[in-house]
Amino acid sequence: MKIQENISLKQYNTFGIDAIAKRFVSVNSIQELKEVITAKKDVFLLGGGSNMLLTSNIEKLVVHLNLKGVIVNDTEKESVFVTAEAGENWHEFVIWCISQNYGGLENLSLIPGNVGTSPIQNIGAYGVEIKDTFHQLEALEIETGKTSIFTNEDCKFGYRNSVFKNELKEKYIITNVTFKLTKTNHKTTTSYGAIQELLTNKEQPTIKEISNAIIAIRESKLPNPEEIGNSGSFFKNPIIANKSFQLLQQKYPEIPHYIISETEVKIPTGWLIEQCGFKGKRFGDAGVHSKQALVLVNYGNATGKEIYKLAQKIQQKVKETFAIDLDIEVNVI
Ligand code: EPU
């Protein structure tokens, strides 16, 4: 293992922010990871870099998790357990599962990032979250170097949330994740309107057809991080009390919303930001995507601080206009 100095992280984060790692090491095995952790506990972990905004250089040792491999445990009749190492690219993993006709992850096609970080925010799209097929994960405790197994229940998954964002934040390093996928009788989720429109074989679409539809929707709305730096949804969709929602609806009858429970309603942040006039706006190299206002973008050389300043400006305007506090979804570092 070679520790490198003063490495630009621009190619290691999908926002394309040019922050510097004072020291950087890439680990290719659990053994190497354990060695690094034993020698130094104060590390900064870097997976796919798809859910972070770097607002300054990193003084800690940056550990790039490059653990690769996929193992299949095929002992059940209708389902299969697939374990992927943390450093596997998420989308490539999803496409590989589909090529094997393993169902369950197709709605999560084209989400940037790596397998190891997917449980932290319980990634989700088009009616599916990883908690729906998640079986278990293995994680290394930074303090002791010991490996533990976390079941679905242990992870306490919620909307873009898990135990790893809360009480266990920065305490564990996820090294692999196991999903329970279907081999036959795939339970597909195609209720999302835009998916329906794209499916030619509407009665019994294959998981490949669903994945293709999702890819087409994402490509039409969301910027490709290889072309324009971004971290997907920058904010969460707020969940507000029914009473507050009704007041808003009187003023804005067209407000889109999803009923969560008898007392709560979820509002799409993209709509709130668009109403505030930010959609497609550009401030230097920091901007709001022109096709989905929930996504902040880096047109080339924006700094993390510039993107963060824009985020704060949006939060302030949404608060003034709708009396709603927007929570940031990405990790601001
Ligand atoms: N809308 C607008 N203007 C916009 C964007 C959206 O008015 O600029 C309104 C429209 O009414 C639209 C509604 O918002 O119908 C919902 O938009 P969309 O279907 O694009 O979904 P979203 O709620 O904005 C969430 C996830 C996405 C995920 C999609 C599809 C969060 C924070 N985001 O976005 O996740 O792909 O649903 O399931 O929950 C991500 O997390 O990075 C991400 C892209």
Boltz pocket constraint, residues with backbone or C-beta under 6 A from the ligand:
constraints:
  - pocket:
      binder: B
      contacts: [[A, 124], [A, 125], [A, 126], [A, 127], [A, 221], [A, 222], [A, 231], [A, 232], [A, 233], [A, 234], [A, 235], [A, 236], [A, 237], [A, 256], [A, 268], [A, 269], [A, 270], [A, 271], [A, 272], [A, 274], [A, 279], [A, 289], [A, 291], [A, 292], [A, 293], [A, 294], [A, 329]]
      max_distance: 6.0
